[in-house]
Structures are given as C-alpha cells and as structure tokens.
Amino acid sequence: QHVDNKWVSSSSEIIAFRKALLDPVTANQFQHFVSLKGDLLENGVLFWQEVQKYKDLCHSHCDDATVQKKITAIIDCFINSAVPPALQIDIPTEQAKKILERRKELGPYIFREAQITIFALLFKFWPKFCKFRSNLASDKILLALERKKEKKMRKSEG
C-alpha cells in the first residue's frame, strides 16, 4: 500500500522476511542476491544473523565472558574491522560509535538500532528477490545468481 508516497509493508511480509533471514538456505540465497546490488549488503545479512545469535545467547543466560566475546567478535567483524573499511555494514557512523561506546554493556539491545537499520535496508530488496526466485526451482537459485555475478564481473572488466 502507498501512504504519503512511502511504501508501507504488511506485517506478514515483514514476518516472512524475518523467517527467511533465520532460514539458512533462504538467507544464503538472499545474501547472494543482495551481493549483486551493493558491496556491504551481503555483510548486512550476516550481521543481522549474528546479532540474532547474540540475542539468543543473552536470553540463554550464559556467562558474561561468552556474551562479551560475542560482542567483541561482532564489533571486530562488522563495526570496527581490521580490514578496510572499518565499518563493514551500511549503518550511520553515529550508530557505529554508539555501539563502540556501549561495548561493555551486556544486554540484548547493544546492536538493536544497527540491526533495525540493516533490516530496513535489506527489506527493500526482499520483493525483488521473491520475484526473482518465483521463476526458479529452489536448487537453481544459487546457480542463476552465480551466472549474474559472472556477467556483472565480465562487464566491469570489459
């Protein structure tokens, strides 16, 4: 539906997308799909999944050292990477700074804003992905995406 020229999604679409990100096969296909759309989008899928695992860890009441290790791993991989660029996901630098400042706070919400930002960004590609995969058998999706990637690389080389 359109509301003030902004696309408003139904909650069922949002739930379907969330389920897809939690499903290893669909998430992998979607990750390959968005990798063709922008450099950091692929990392966004991984970041979203890692934050979900982190939140599950928090809710499972495991020890603080394990939770802190997970926070550090997510930060080192996505927020303050040794591999340039330091910020490996598409979030505002302010959000990244806030995470770095709060890295010692143990709780399920340290990555909340960033995860919401990434979810909203990736969700824009969900309808296109659904349309793309609707014409293909499940086992043909990755192959088709691989072909698209090769074509894209040949274009940028030639």
Disulfide bonds with the S-S distance in Angstrom:
none
